[in-house]
């Protein structure tokens, strides 16, 4: 039979992938030792090397407004030299200090303003947010405070300095971080860590009850924050948790999802397994076209294997919404509130 040339790069990569066996996939033994080894490797691959000495946060309040569920401040703080973070601090009127907090992370969208359901160009104007992505409103409804971080390359932190801009908001930031030996994932996780520094200095936060949540690109950073940050107590990643093989390696995704070399060492179920035995609620859409449900179930089976080794299976929950690539607030929060009790 005449040989047909294989010209598509994706076919080459998929075939290499099928021959790859992650060297640090969880095998059921010594879960603590396995976590130490994989976490160290993940930090190396992601280029997550936070400085030993952190600069002062230099917090400034830009405005404050009342909301029917509480009070919202818009603040800025310094994450590292030449990198400032914008955030909303949302305190519920049905709770008293010390507050339980969730750090809320939007994905590829116009930014963090969605978390408090206001317009991007007019924060005084309330708008309807599709897909239950008004995360901080959902928090305050339940007596939980929210810290809504504007992620690097999204919203008000989107690239605007370069003369020629990519149509994809993350592209330049991803490429530049790789050239410097890091990843955009690592930079975004560090902003979450600095957000926790901010919460620590407030003096009104229950530091053992800090969660991270987000959908899509926000779910990605939720996953890696859970894996790398020991001050996170709860995690709720939405519409991102799936095997790399069924999602990132077979379907087009933004470059901000990728970590060089990760498949040689672990699958996503292993990565989120670094969070065990702390409570996690994984959220997925039954018809999500970019994180297929079959891959979600495979990844979750691997995650459950890790939690079982810690005798903490009840802390590992899966919520499957009836639609596509969005958050499912009612069932997700029902599981999270139950597992937090």
C-alpha positions in Angstrom: 0.0 0.0 0.0 1.3 3.4 -0.9 2.3 5.5 2.1 0.1 8.6 2.6 2.2 11.5 3.9 1.2 12.6 7.5 1.3 16.4 7.1 -0.9 17.7 10.0 1.1 18.6 13.1 -1.9 17.7 15.3 -1.7 14.0 14.1 2.0 13.9 15.0 1.4 15.4 18.5 -1.6 13.2 19.2 0.3 10.0 18.3 3.2 11.1 20.5 0.7 11.8 23.3 -0.7 8.3 23.0 2.7 6.8 23.6 3.4 9.0 26.6 2.8 7.7 30.1 2.9 10.4 32.9 5.8 9.5 35.1 4.2 10.9 38.3 0.6 9.7 37.8 -0.8 8.7 41.2 -0.4 4.9 41.7 -2.3 4.6 45.0 0.7 4.5 47.3 2.2 7.1 49.7 -0.1 9.9 48.8 1.8 12.6 50.8 5.1 11.6 49.3 3.6 11.6 45.8 2.1 15.1 46.4 5.5 16.5 47.4 7.2 15.1 44.3 4.5 16.2 41.9 4.0 19.6 43.4 7.8 20.3 43.1 7.7 19.1 39.5 4.6 21.3 38.7 6.3 24.3 40.2 9.3 23.7 38.0 7.3 23.1 34.8 5.0 26.1 35.3 7.8 28.4 36.3 6.2 29.1 39.6 9.0 30.6 41.7 7.5 33.3 44.0 10.1 35.6 45.5 11.2 34.9 49.0 10.7 38.5 49.9 7.4 40.1 48.8 7.0 43.8 48.2 4.4 45.8 50.2 0.9 45.5 48.8 0.3 49.3 48.8 -3.5 48.9 48.9 -5.6 51.7 47.6 -9.4 52.0 47.6 -10.8 53.5 44.4 -14.4 53.6 45.3 -17.1 52.1 47.6 -20.8 51.5 47.0 -23.7 49.8 48.8 -25.4 46.8 47.3 -28.6 45.1 48.4 -26.5 42.1 49.5 -23.7 44.1 51.2 -20.9 46.6 50.5 -18.5 46.5 47.5 -15.1 48.3 47.4 -12.9 48.5 44.3 -9.2 48.3 45.3 -5.8 48.0 43.7 -2.8 46.3 45.2 0.7 45.6 44.1 1.5 42.0 43.3 5.1 42.4 42.3 7.2 45.2 40.7 5.5 46.5 37.6 2.3 44.4 38.2 -0.7 45.9 39.9 -3.9 44.0 40.6 -7.5 45.4 40.4 -10.1 43.7 42.6 -13.5 44.1 44.1 -13.9 43.3 47.8 -17.5 42.2 48.5 -18.7 42.0 52.1 -22.2 40.4 52.7 -24.6 42.2 55.1 -25.8 38.8 56.5 -22.4 37.9 58.0 -20.0 39.3 60.6 -16.2 39.1 60.9 -14.2 37.0 60.7 -15.5 36.5 57.1 -15.3 33.4 55.0 -14.0 34.5 51.6 -14.0 33.1 48.1 -11.6 34.5 45.5 -13.6 34.8 42.3 -11.9 34.5 38.9 -13.5 35.2 35.5 -12.3 33.5 32.3 -12.1 34.8 28.8 -14.5 37.7 29.0 -14.6 41.5 29.5 -13.4 40.9 33.0 -14.1 40.9 36.7 -17.0 43.3 36.4 -19.1 40.2 35.6 -18.6 38.9 39.1 -20.6 41.8 40.5 -23.0 42.2 37.6 -22.1 45.7 36.4 -21.2 47.1 33.0 -17.5 47.1 32.0 -17.6 50.8 30.9 -20.0 52.0 33.7 -19.6 50.3 37.1 -22.7 52.2 38.3 -24.9 50.3 35.9 -26.2 46.9 36.8 -26.5 44.3 34.0 -27.7 40.7 33.6 -24.8 38.2 33.5 -25.4 35.0 31.6 -24.3 31.6 32.8 -24.4 32.4 36.5 -21.0 34.1 36.2 -21.9 36.8 38.7 -19.8 34.9 41.2 -19.5 37.5 44.0 -23.2 38.1 44.0 -23.7 34.3 44.5 -21.2 34.5 47.4 -22.9 37.4 49.1 -26.3 35.8 48.8 -24.9 33.0 50.9 -23.2 35.1 53.5 -19.8 34.6 52.0 -17.4 37.5 51.2 -15.8 37.7 47.7 -12.5 39.0 46.4 -12.9 39.4 42.7 -9.4 39.6 41.0 -8.9 41.0 37.5 -6.7 38.4 35.9 -3.6 39.3 33.9 -4.5 39.9 30.2 -8.3 40.1 30.9 -10.6 43.1 31.4 -8.9 46.2 32.6 -5.6 44.3 32.6 -5.8 43.5 28.9 -2.7 44.4 26.9 -2.9 47.9 25.5 0.7 49.1 25.5 2.1 47.4 22.4 1.7 49.0 19.0 0.6 45.7 17.4 -1.8 43.6 19.4 -2.9 40.0 19.0 -6.6 39.5 18.6 -6.3 36.9 21.3 -6.0 38.8 24.7 -3.7 36.2 26.3 -1.3 35.5 23.4 1.4 38.1 24.0 1.4 37.6 27.7 1.7 33.8 27.3 4.6 34.1 24.9 6.5 36.7 26.9 6.2 34.7 30.1 7.6 31.6 28.3 10.5 33.6 27.0 11.2 34.6 30.7 11.0 31.0 31.9 7.6 31.2 33.4 3.9 30.8 32.3 0.9 33.0 32.5 -0.7 30.4 34.7 2.1 30.9 37.2 1.8 34.7 37.1 -2.0 34.5 37.6 -1.6 32.0 40.5 0.8 34.4 42.2 -1.8 37.2 42.0 -4.2 34.8 43.8 -1.5 34.2 46.4 -1.0 38.0 46.8 -4.7 38.3 47.1 -4.5 36.0 50.1 -1.7 38.2 51.5 -4.2 41.1 51.2 -6.9 39.1 53.1 -4.4 38.2 55.8 -3.6 41.8 56.5 -7.2 42.9 56.7 -7.7 41.4 60.1 -11.3 40.4 59.6 -10.9 37.2 57.6 -11.2 33.6 58.7 -7.9 32.5 57.1 -8.7 28.9 57.4 -11.8 29.3 55.3 -10.6 30.8 52.0 -11.9 29.3 48.7 -11.1 29.9 45.1 -13.6 29.6 42.3 -13.9 30.4 38.6 -15.3 29.3 35.2 -13.2 28.4 32.1 -10.0 30.4 32.3 -11.0 31.2 35.9 -11.4 27.5 36.5 -7.9 26.9 35.1 -6.3 29.3 37.6 -8.6 27.9 40.4 -7.2 24.4 39.6 -3.5 25.4 39.7 -4.0 27.7 42.7 -5.5 24.7 44.6 -2.6 22.6 43.5 0.1 25.1 44.5 -1.2 27.2 47.3 -1.5 25.7 50.8 -3.6 28.6 52.1 -6.6 27.7 49.9 -9.2 25.7 51.9 -11.9 25.1 49.2 -11.8 24.9 45.4 -14.6 25.1 42.9 -13.3 24.9 39.3 -15.9 25.1 36.6 -15.8 24.0 33.0 -12.1 23.3 32.8 -11.5 20.0 34.7 -11.0 17.3 32.0 -8.2 15.1 30.9 -5.6 16.9 28.9 -5.8 14.2 26.3 -9.5 14.7 25.6 -9.4 18.5 25.8 -6.2 20.5 25.4 -4.6 18.0 23.1 -7.6 17.5 20.8 -9.6 20.7 20.7 -8.4 24.3 20.1 -7.8 26.3 23.3 -6.2 29.5 24.2 -2.4 29.3 24.9 -3.0 30.3 28.5 -4.1 26.8 29.3 -0.8 25.1 28.6 2.2 24.1 30.7 5.3 22.9 28.9 6.0 19.2 29.5 3.1 18.5 31.9 1.9 15.4 30.0 5.2 13.7 30.6 4.5 13.8 34.3 0.8 14.1 35.1 -2.8 14.4 34.0 -5.2 17.0 35.2 -6.7 14.5 37.7 -3.3 14.2 39.3 -2.8 18.0 39.3 -6.0 18.7 41.2 -5.2 15.7 43.4 -2.5 17.9 44.9 -5.4 19.7 46.7 -6.5 16.5 48.6 -7.9 16.0 51.1 -9.3 19.6 51.2 -12.9 20.0 49.8 -13.3 20.4 46.1 -16.5 20.7 44.0 -15.8 20.2 40.3 -18.4 21.7 38.0 -19.0 20.6 34.3 -21.5 21.1 31.6 -23.0 18.0 30.0 -22.7 19.5 26.5 -19.5 21.6 27.0 -17.9 21.4 23.5 -14.3 22.2 24.6 -14.1 20.1 27.8 -16.0 16.9 26.8 -17.9 15.1 29.5 -16.2 11.7 28.8 -12.9 13.4 29.6 -14.3 15.0 32.7 -15.5 11.7 34.1 -12.0 10.1 33.4 -10.2 12.9 35.2 -12.7 12.8 38.1 -12.2 9.1 38.5 -8.4 9.7 38.9 -9.1 12.5 41.3 -11.4 10.3 43.4 -8.6 7.7 43.5 -6.4 10.3 45.2 -9.1 11.4 47.7 -9.8 7.7 48.5 -6.2 7.3 49.4 -6.6 10.1 51.9 -10.0 8.6 53.2 -11.6 11.9 52.1 -13.9 10.8 49.3 -16.8 12.9 50.6 -14.7 16.0 50.1 -14.6 15.4 46.4 -17.8 16.2 44.5 -18.8 16.4 40.8 -21.7 18.6 39.6 -22.8 18.2 36.0 -25.1 20.9 34.6 -27.6 20.3 31.9 -26.1 22.8 29.4 -22.7 23.8 28.0 -19.7 25.9 28.9 -20.9 27.9 31.9 -21.2 27.9 35.7 -24.2 26.2 37.4 -24.6 28.2 40.6 -27.5 26.4 42.3 -26.2 22.8 42.2 -22.6 23.8 42.6 -23.2 26.0 45.7 -25.5 23.3 47.2 -22.6 20.8 47.1 -20.1 23.4 48.3 -22.1 24.6 51.2 -22.7 20.9 52.2 -19.0 20.0 52.1 -18.0 23.2 53.9 -20.1 22.3 57.0 
